Amino acid sequence: MEDRAPEEDQGNILEFRLPDLGEGLADAELVSWSVGVGDTVQLNQTIADVETAKAVVSLPSPFSGTVVELLAQPGETVAVGAPLIRVRNDLSVPSAPESANGRTSVLVGYGPEGETVSRRRRPVPTEPTAPQPSSTAGPVEQGAGRAAATPGARKLAKELGIDLWYVAGSGPDGAVTVEDVRAAVPVSQPRAVPTPTDGSTAPPTPAVTDPDGGISRPASREERTPISGIRKRTAAAMVASARTIPQASTFVTIDCTASMELLDHLRTTKSFEGLVLTPLALVARSVLAALAEYPGINAGWDEAHQEIVTKHYVNLGIAVATERGLLVPNLKEAQALSLRDLCREIGWLAETARSGGATPTDLRGGTFTITNVGVFGVDAGVPLVNPGEAAILCLGSIRKRPWVFRDELAVRWVTTLGISFDHRMIDGELASRFLATVAGLLEDPLTLLSRM
C-alpha cells in the first residue's frame, strides 16, 4: 500500500491512520468499531475504540464523509501509522485542520510525549445507574443505526452470541454495559465455546451431571484464555522489568496506631467531610515528604546515555486492580498536593481506572509507585519495579496485633512496608533510609507538619 498522509485527497477518498497514542506505544488493539461501511461520519464523531497498554481510547474522526472501507478487524493489533479506515469526503462539513506538514493535527486527549498537561479539579464520581431489565421490544436506537455499548460489553456479547440491538442499555446516554449483557443471557443459555486461534476446530466440551444435585459442569479439567490487551502488555512489561532491572527489596514492620487515630479524628472534621479518608492517602503524603528528603529514589535510568535521571517533580502512581488487569494511573505533580487533595484525587483516579475511563495521560509518566496489597488481606509483598522508575513501595494489611509498647505488651495497629528498588541507581543504604523515614512519619504522623 502506498504511503501517504492521512488526509491526502485521492479521488475524495481520505485515509485515517492510527495516531500516536502516548509514550513508547508502538501499536494498539482494535476493540470495536462504532461505524460500518456505508455509514455517514461527522467531524470528531467516535469511530472506534482501541486498547493500548495504558487504556481504552475512543478515536474521533478527523474528517467527515461516508465510510468506504474498514481496514482492521476487532481483536487485531494495529501499528501506529497504519491505516484504519477510508472515508469518502463527499459532505460539506469541514474536516480537521491540517498542520504545516499536511498531516492531521494531533487528536484531543492523546499525543506524543512532552505535551503540557494542565491540572484541573476533577468532578466527584457519582454512583452508576442501576442496570435496567433487558427488553426484546426492539433495538436500541443509537447513532447511525448501531447500538452504543462499552468495549467490554461488545466483547462479552460477541462471546455469548448476544445481539446488542436487543439489549437495553443502562450506561451513559443509554450505552449497553457489561452488566446489561449479563442480564440479557437466558438462564438456560450455555456459554459459547471460544474458537481456537490456530484455525483448528475445537470439539464441544461434554457436560457432566451431578446425580445428587443435577448440576451440570464441564468435564474438561483445563481452560485456556487468550492473553490480549492490558494483560498481554502488562506481562511484557513485567518480564522486561525482571530481565533488565537488578532488583532488591527491604521491609519494615511498624506500629501505626497514631496514624489510625489521626485518621479517625480527621474524618470527623469539616475539612474531610464528604471524602473517604483511607490510610493509603496518609501513606502517600508520607512518601511524598520522604521523596523530598531523598530525591535519588525519584529517578529513572536512561539506558541509551547511561545516565541516572533524577526528577524534581513527583507523578505518584497508584496501582489499581481492574477487570482488565493491573493499571497504574498517576497523580501529576503530586508533591504539591495536601492530604485532603490526595484523598480526593486517589479516590477519583482509582474509580476512573476501574470504570475504564483512565486516559493515556493518566497512565503515563509515573516517577514512583505505591501498591496496596493490604486491601486483599495480605501482610506484605515484593512488587516488581515499573520500567522507567527506580522504586515501588508496598503497603501491607493494617491489623490489630500484640506489640510491645512502652515496655508493655499491648494491642496496637501494625503494618508492614516494603520497597523494591533498582540496584543500579539505589543502594541498600539509601533504600533503607528512605523506608525508615516513611515508617517514622507513619509512627508519629504529627511530624508530617514540619515537612509540608
VMD Tcl script that draws the C-alpha trace (Angstrom):
set ca {
  {0.00 0.00 0.00}
  {1.33 3.39 -0.99}
  {2.39 5.52 1.95}
  {0.58 8.82 2.10}
  {-0.56 11.41 4.60}
  {-3.81 10.65 6.47}
  {-5.74 13.40 4.73}
  {-4.26 13.28 1.25}
  {-7.19 13.52 -1.18}
  {-7.04 10.79 -3.84}
  {-10.40 10.93 -5.60}
  {-12.01 12.33 -2.41}
  {-11.03 9.15 -0.52}
  {-9.42 10.06 2.80}
  {-7.46 7.59 4.90}
  {-7.24 7.80 8.69}
  {-4.20 6.16 10.30}
  {-3.73 5.14 13.91}
  {-2.26 8.22 15.64}
  {0.45 8.37 18.28}
  {-1.38 7.41 21.49}
  {1.34 8.10 24.02}
  {4.91 7.46 25.16}
  {6.55 4.32 23.84}
  {3.33 2.86 22.43}
  {4.01 1.40 19.01}
  {0.62 -0.24 18.47}
  {-2.88 -0.74 19.82}
  {-5.52 -3.46 19.69}
  {-8.77 -2.60 17.91}
  {-11.58 -3.30 20.38}
  {-14.64 -2.35 18.33}
  {-15.93 -0.20 15.51}
  {-18.63 2.37 16.15}
  {-19.33 2.76 12.42}
  {-19.72 0.46 9.45}
  {-19.24 0.60 5.69}
  {-21.81 2.96 4.21}
  {-22.32 4.93 7.45}
  {-22.04 8.69 7.45}
  {-19.50 10.13 9.90}
  {-19.15 13.68 11.13}
  {-16.05 15.55 12.24}
  {-14.93 14.37 15.74}
  {-17.52 11.57 15.82}
  {-16.23 8.46 17.61}
  {-15.43 5.82 15.02}
  {-13.63 3.12 17.05}
  {-12.28 2.07 20.44}
  {-8.70 0.83 20.70}
  {-6.87 -0.62 23.67}
  {-3.24 0.12 24.44}
  {-1.00 -0.90 27.31}
  {-2.28 2.24 29.01}
  {-6.04 2.46 28.46}
  {-9.03 2.05 26.18}
  {-9.15 5.09 23.90}
  {-12.04 6.29 21.73}
  {-10.84 7.57 18.36}
  {-12.65 10.59 16.88}
  {-12.83 11.00 13.13}
  {-10.59 13.83 11.83}
  {-12.88 14.35 8.83}
  {-16.45 13.83 7.68}
  {-17.93 11.75 4.90}
  {-19.11 8.22 4.07}
  {-17.27 5.13 5.30}
  {-15.87 3.25 2.30}
  {-13.70 0.59 3.97}
  {-12.69 -0.66 7.42}
  {-9.05 -1.75 7.28}
  {-8.78 -3.68 10.56}
  {-10.92 -6.16 12.46}
  {-11.75 -6.16 16.21}
  {-9.04 -8.05 18.08}
  {-6.38 -7.12 15.54}
  {-3.20 -5.31 16.65}
  {-2.61 -2.18 14.58}
  {0.73 -0.37 14.40}
  {0.92 3.39 14.93}
  {0.73 4.97 11.48}
  {-1.07 2.00 9.91}
  {-4.35 2.76 8.05}
  {-7.58 2.13 9.95}
  {-10.44 3.43 7.83}
  {-11.16 5.04 4.46}
  {-13.82 7.73 4.11}
  {-15.19 9.44 1.01}
  {-15.24 13.15 1.80}
  {-18.41 13.96 -0.12}
  {-20.00 16.19 2.54}
  {-19.81 19.92 3.03}
  {-18.89 19.54 6.71}
  {-15.25 20.60 7.16}
  {-12.54 18.16 8.19}
  {-9.93 18.63 10.90}
  {-7.33 21.33 10.25}
  {-4.02 20.27 8.80}
  {-0.67 21.04 10.29}
  {2.13 22.70 8.42}
  {3.38 19.36 7.06}
  {-0.02 18.46 5.68}
  {-0.88 15.82 8.24}
  {-3.86 15.77 10.55}
  {-3.32 17.62 13.81}
  {-2.87 15.54 16.98}
  {-6.27 14.45 18.27}
  {-7.54 15.75 21.60}
  {-6.78 13.53 24.60}
  {-3.63 11.86 23.38}
  {-0.47 12.63 21.52}
  {3.31 12.48 21.66}
  {5.17 12.66 24.93}
  {6.08 16.14 26.02}
  {2.64 17.70 25.74}
  {1.72 20.08 28.53}
  {-0.80 18.59 30.94}
  {-2.87 21.12 32.84}
  {-4.28 20.06 36.20}
  {-7.96 20.66 36.72}
  {-10.30 19.89 39.54}
  {-11.96 16.61 38.73}
  {-15.65 16.02 39.48}
  {-16.61 13.69 42.32}
  {-17.75 10.41 40.73}
  {-21.40 9.50 41.13}
  {-22.88 6.08 41.65}
  {-23.73 4.34 38.36}
  {-27.37 3.93 37.47}
  {-28.68 0.50 38.36}
  {-28.97 -1.78 35.30}
  {-32.44 -1.94 33.80}
  {-34.01 -5.20 32.65}
  {-33.27 -6.08 29.05}
  {-36.04 -5.74 26.53}
  {-36.85 -7.55 23.30}
  {-39.31 -4.93 22.16}
  {-36.89 -3.53 19.63}
  {-33.32 -2.37 19.01}
  {-31.63 0.38 20.98}
  {-31.63 3.48 18.81}
  {-28.14 4.94 18.90}
  {-26.22 6.93 16.30}
  {-26.21 5.63 12.77}
  {-28.46 2.64 13.41}
  {-25.97 0.92 15.75}
  {-26.36 0.03 19.41}
  {-23.98 2.04 21.61}
  {-22.03 -0.17 24.00}
  {-18.86 -0.16 26.07}
  {-15.88 -2.13 24.69}
  {-16.24 -4.74 27.44}
  {-19.94 -5.17 26.66}
  {-19.22 -5.66 22.95}
  {-16.58 -8.28 23.70}
  {-18.82 -10.20 26.13}
  {-21.79 -10.01 23.77}
  {-19.66 -11.46 20.97}
  {-18.53 -14.33 23.21}
  {-22.09 -15.12 24.28}
  {-23.71 -14.61 20.90}
  {-25.91 -11.78 22.19}
  {-27.29 -9.25 19.68}
  {-26.68 -5.81 21.21}
  {-29.55 -4.40 19.18}
  {-31.95 -6.10 21.55}
  {-30.30 -5.17 24.85}
  {-31.49 -2.10 26.74}
  {-28.55 -0.02 27.96}
  {-28.24 1.46 31.44}
  {-24.96 3.32 30.90}
  {-24.34 6.96 29.95}
  {-26.58 8.06 27.06}
  {-28.17 4.60 27.02}
  {-24.94 2.72 26.29}
  {-25.03 -1.04 26.91}
  {-22.76 -2.12 29.78}
  {-21.25 -5.48 30.73}
  {-23.93 -5.85 33.41}
  {-26.66 -5.28 30.80}
  {-25.23 -8.05 28.62}
  {-25.04 -10.47 31.53}
  {-28.63 -9.68 32.48}
  {-29.71 -10.44 28.92}
  {-28.36 -14.00 28.95}
  {-31.19 -16.54 29.28}
  {-30.79 -18.87 32.27}
  {-30.73 -21.91 30.02}
  {-28.20 -20.50 27.53}
  {-24.74 -22.12 27.77}
  {-21.59 -20.10 27.32}
  {-20.15 -20.09 23.83}
  {-17.02 -22.19 23.28}
  {-14.16 -19.94 22.03}
  {-12.74 -20.78 18.60}
  {-9.03 -21.80 18.71}
  {-6.72 -19.15 17.29}
  {-4.67 -21.76 15.39}
  {-7.53 -22.46 13.00}
  {-8.34 -25.92 14.31}
  {-11.85 -26.94 15.28}
  {-12.42 -27.38 18.99}
  {-14.78 -30.23 19.90}
  {-17.60 -29.28 22.23}
  {-16.84 -29.81 25.92}
  {-19.10 -32.54 27.28}
  {-21.08 -31.80 30.40}
  {-21.12 -33.99 33.50}
  {-24.30 -34.13 35.54}
  {-24.10 -34.47 39.29}
  {-26.60 -37.25 40.16}
  {-27.24 -35.73 43.58}
  {-27.89 -32.12 42.70}
  {-28.48 -32.31 38.96}
  {-25.88 -29.56 38.41}
  {-24.13 -29.57 35.04}
  {-20.44 -28.81 34.96}
  {-17.81 -29.03 32.19}
  {-15.88 -32.29 32.03}
  {-12.69 -30.50 30.97}
  {-10.15 -30.00 33.73}
  {-8.43 -27.09 31.99}
  {-9.46 -23.80 30.45}
  {-7.34 -21.68 28.12}
  {-7.81 -17.91 27.99}
  {-6.13 -15.94 25.18}
  {-3.98 -13.11 26.53}
  {-4.57 -9.72 24.94}
  {-4.91 -6.03 25.69}
  {-3.80 -4.80 29.12}
  {-2.99 -8.28 30.42}
  {-0.69 -9.03 27.48}
  {1.15 -5.72 27.69}
  {1.44 -5.86 31.47}
  {3.01 -9.31 31.15}
  {5.53 -7.97 28.64}
  {6.38 -5.01 30.88}
  {6.89 -7.23 33.94}
  {9.10 -9.66 32.01}
  {11.15 -6.68 30.81}
  {11.34 -5.42 34.40}
  {12.58 -8.75 35.74}
  {15.12 -9.19 32.92}
  {16.57 -5.70 32.71}
  {16.33 -4.28 36.24}
  {18.56 -5.69 39.02}
  {16.02 -5.52 41.82}
  {16.33 -5.78 45.57}
  {13.80 -5.37 48.39}
  {13.71 -4.47 52.06}
  {10.95 -4.38 54.68}
  {9.96 -2.81 57.99}
  {7.07 -3.60 60.35}
  {5.72 -0.63 62.30}
  {3.22 0.44 64.93}
  {0.87 2.78 63.06}
  {-1.65 3.27 65.86}
  {-1.05 7.03 65.93}
  {-1.80 7.26 62.21}
  {-5.07 5.31 62.59}
  {-6.11 7.57 65.48}
  {-5.28 10.67 63.43}
  {-7.37 9.41 60.51}
  {-10.29 8.72 62.86}
  {-10.05 12.29 64.14}
  {-9.75 13.89 60.69}
  {-12.83 12.03 59.42}
  {-14.91 13.95 61.97}
  {-13.64 17.35 60.83}
  {-15.33 19.63 58.33}
  {-12.26 19.67 56.05}
  {-12.71 15.99 55.19}
  {-16.48 16.00 55.11}
  {-17.74 14.03 52.11}
  {-14.33 12.43 51.45}
  {-13.29 8.83 52.00}
  {-10.10 9.18 54.02}
  {-8.02 5.98 53.90}
  {-4.61 5.01 55.27}
  {-3.34 4.98 51.67}
  {-3.73 8.76 51.46}
  {-1.63 9.24 54.60}
  {0.98 6.79 53.30}
  {1.09 8.75 50.04}
  {1.63 12.03 51.90}
  {4.43 10.40 53.94}
  {6.05 9.04 50.77}
  {6.00 12.48 49.16}
  {7.66 14.01 52.21}
  {10.34 11.31 52.19}
  {10.97 11.73 48.46}
  {11.69 15.41 49.08}
  {14.40 14.34 51.54}
  {15.75 11.54 49.34}
  {15.30 12.67 45.71}
  {17.54 9.85 44.48}
  {14.58 7.49 44.95}
  {12.51 9.55 42.49}
  {14.61 8.77 39.45}
  {14.86 6.83 36.21}
  {17.55 5.02 34.21}
  {18.50 6.27 30.75}
  {19.93 3.18 29.06}
  {20.88 4.97 25.84}
  {23.05 7.56 27.59}
  {23.93 5.51 30.69}
  {22.63 8.25 32.97}
  {20.52 8.46 36.09}
  {17.70 10.97 35.60}
  {16.65 12.49 38.94}
  {13.21 14.09 38.70}
  {12.32 17.14 40.73}
  {8.60 16.51 40.40}
  {6.57 13.50 41.51}
  {3.98 11.77 39.34}
  {2.77 9.37 42.01}
  {1.49 6.07 40.61}
  {-1.27 4.20 42.45}
  {-1.61 0.54 41.42}
  {-5.28 -0.35 40.79}
  {-6.68 -3.84 40.18}
  {-9.36 -3.73 37.46}
  {-11.34 -6.28 35.45}
  {-8.98 -5.64 32.53}
  {-5.85 -6.18 34.63}
  {-3.48 -4.06 36.68}
  {-3.40 -0.35 35.85}
  {-1.16 2.29 37.41}
  {-2.63 5.77 36.91}
  {-0.56 8.54 38.45}
  {-1.19 11.87 40.12}
  {0.65 14.59 38.23}
  {2.76 16.97 40.32}
  {1.72 15.11 43.46}
  {4.39 16.85 45.55}
  {2.12 19.93 45.58}
  {-0.95 18.07 46.91}
  {-2.18 18.30 50.50}
  {-3.56 15.30 52.39}
  {-7.08 16.44 51.52}
  {-6.12 16.75 47.83}
  {-4.54 13.30 47.87}
  {-7.63 11.81 49.48}
  {-9.88 13.21 46.74}
  {-7.53 12.57 43.81}
  {-6.64 8.98 44.74}
  {-10.33 8.09 45.04}
  {-11.15 9.71 41.71}
  {-8.22 8.12 39.91}
  {-8.95 4.61 41.22}
  {-12.64 4.85 40.32}
  {-11.80 6.12 36.84}
  {-9.34 3.27 36.26}
  {-11.82 0.62 37.40}
  {-14.57 2.02 35.19}
  {-12.29 2.01 32.14}
  {-12.13 5.78 31.86}
  {-8.41 6.28 32.52}
  {-6.68 8.06 29.63}
  {-3.12 7.56 28.36}
  {-2.24 10.85 30.03}
  {-3.42 9.47 33.39}
  {-1.36 6.31 32.94}
  {1.96 7.52 31.58}
  {4.91 9.41 33.02}
  {4.90 7.96 36.55}
  {8.02 8.52 38.68}
  {7.26 6.47 41.81}
  {4.53 3.91 42.58}
  {2.61 2.73 45.64}
  {0.83 -0.63 45.61}
  {-1.58 -1.57 48.39}
  {-1.82 -5.35 48.84}
  {-3.29 -4.82 52.29}
  {-6.77 -4.34 50.81}
  {-6.67 -8.06 49.92}
  {-5.74 -9.08 53.46}
  {-2.08 -9.67 52.55}
  {0.59 -8.73 55.08}
  {3.44 -7.98 52.65}
  {4.55 -8.30 49.05}
  {7.55 -7.97 46.74}
  {6.34 -5.94 43.75}
  {8.36 -5.50 40.57}
  {9.65 -2.02 39.76}
  {7.78 -0.36 36.90}
  {10.07 0.19 33.89}
  {11.16 3.83 33.84}
  {11.04 4.19 37.62}
  {13.55 3.45 40.37}
  {11.39 2.06 43.17}
  {7.95 0.94 44.28}
  {6.51 0.91 47.82}
  {4.23 -1.88 49.02}
  {1.68 -1.32 51.82}
  {0.54 -4.44 53.67}
  {-2.62 -5.02 55.68}
  {-3.14 -2.94 58.82}
  {-4.23 -5.20 61.67}
  {-4.51 -5.13 65.45}
  {-1.70 -7.28 66.82}
  {0.19 -7.86 70.05}
  {3.01 -5.29 70.23}
  {5.50 -4.15 72.84}
  {4.54 -0.54 73.59}
  {6.39 1.40 76.29}
  {7.88 -1.85 77.61}
  {4.48 -3.47 77.98}
  {2.56 -5.88 75.78}
  {-0.38 -4.13 74.16}
  {-2.76 -4.47 71.23}
  {-1.73 -1.98 68.54}
  {-2.38 -1.26 64.87}
  {0.53 -2.80 62.96}
  {1.52 -2.92 59.29}
  {4.47 -3.91 57.10}
  {6.01 -1.64 54.49}
  {8.26 -2.93 51.74}
  {10.25 -1.28 48.98}
  {11.59 -2.86 45.79}
  {14.27 -0.81 44.03}
  {16.58 -0.72 41.03}
  {20.03 -1.52 42.40}
  {21.72 0.30 39.50}
  {20.50 3.62 40.92}
  {19.76 2.90 44.56}
  {21.91 1.07 47.06}
  {20.66 -0.67 50.17}
  {21.54 2.21 52.48}
  {19.54 4.80 50.53}
  {16.53 2.48 50.19}
  {16.62 1.64 53.90}
  {16.91 5.29 54.98}
  {14.00 6.23 52.74}
  {11.84 3.38 54.05}
  {12.74 4.19 57.66}
  {11.71 7.81 57.08}
  {8.31 6.79 55.70}
  {7.89 4.40 58.64}
  {8.80 7.10 61.15}
  {6.26 9.52 59.70}
  {3.50 6.91 59.98}
  {4.51 6.01 63.54}
  {4.37 9.71 64.50}
  {2.22 11.40 61.82}
  {2.29 14.77 63.56}
  {5.91 15.13 62.39}
  {4.50 15.48 58.87}
  {3.60 19.04 59.81}
  {7.27 20.01 59.78}
  {7.70 18.59 56.23}
  {4.69 20.17 54.50}
}
mol new
graphics top color blue
foreach p $ca { graphics top sphere $p radius 0.5 }
foreach p [lrange $ca 0 end-1] q [lrange $ca 1 end] { graphics top cylinder $p $q radius 0.2 }
display resetview
